Amino acid sequence: MVGNYFPSWRDGPPASGQAWGLGAPGQDGMLTEYAILDAGRVTTIPASLSFEDAACLPCAALTAWSALNGDRPYRRPIGAGAKVLVTGTGGVALFALLLAVADGADVVATTSDEGKIDRIKALGASAVINYRAEPNWGQAAAERFGGFDYVVNAAGPGSLDQAIAAAAPGGEITLMGLYDFADKAPNLIPLMAKGLSIRGTAVGSALALADLIAFVDDRRIKPPIARRFPFADAKDAYREAGSGAVFGKVVIDVARA
């Protein structure tokens, strides 16, 4: 079993006044050998994955799933032939890439590290743009590949202008990252001219996690794990995860009885 991130988000959009998730103030996290959770706060792991693989799903993978599909009921789910742009190579971005490719989408990704390009393409991206080499990467992406139906902005508000430039008319930008911040409001003129929408994403509901798990099982998606640490080295694992140098998820192994 894996734990659901939120204590009371069962289905649909987030409820008004909903509490923060696992590990937030007032809630225990999951870095423990034993945890007691209400039965409604756990979901069965995919049969095709190990416990270590499944541990990557409840936050990063579910956030990516919600970014691509929205909240249940899915009104605009991603599908075959969609054009998707994902920003960066953090956990959410890599899962968005894997999920979109598995659903038949054409995915372009961004990175600032030339050394990661081949690994990004190995996960299924059709092309990669180095956003440091091309500061106007949103416009470059639109000109080079055409506008995108979905832009998964896992970076933050500082990338919104580029995301708006990259999106196709009628497209959707999902925002969940808090890594870069803007020093001014985004340019809303192209947003209005293209008829775009910006949607915030906050992980996802328990039933969305169940949908994600069924999809991962059906498509045999393997979470990208960069490195595993023993429980005793948890502090080193957090340092590794926060370094920004890893490609994939950092997993802490917990002994099982």
Secondary structure, 3 states (H helix, E strand, C coil): CEECCCCCCCCCCCCCCCCCCCCCCCCCCCCCCCCCCCHHHEECCCCCCCHHHHCCHHHHHHHHHHHHHCCCCCCCCCCCCCEEEECCCCHHHHHHHHHHHHCCCEEEEEECCHHHHHHHHHCCCCEEEECCCCCCHHHHHHHHHCCEEEEEECCCHHHHHHHHHHEEEEEEEEECCCCCCCCCCCCHHHHHHHCCEEEECCCCCHHHHHHHHHHHHHHCCCCCEEEEEEHHHHHHHHHHHHCCCCCCEEEEECCCC
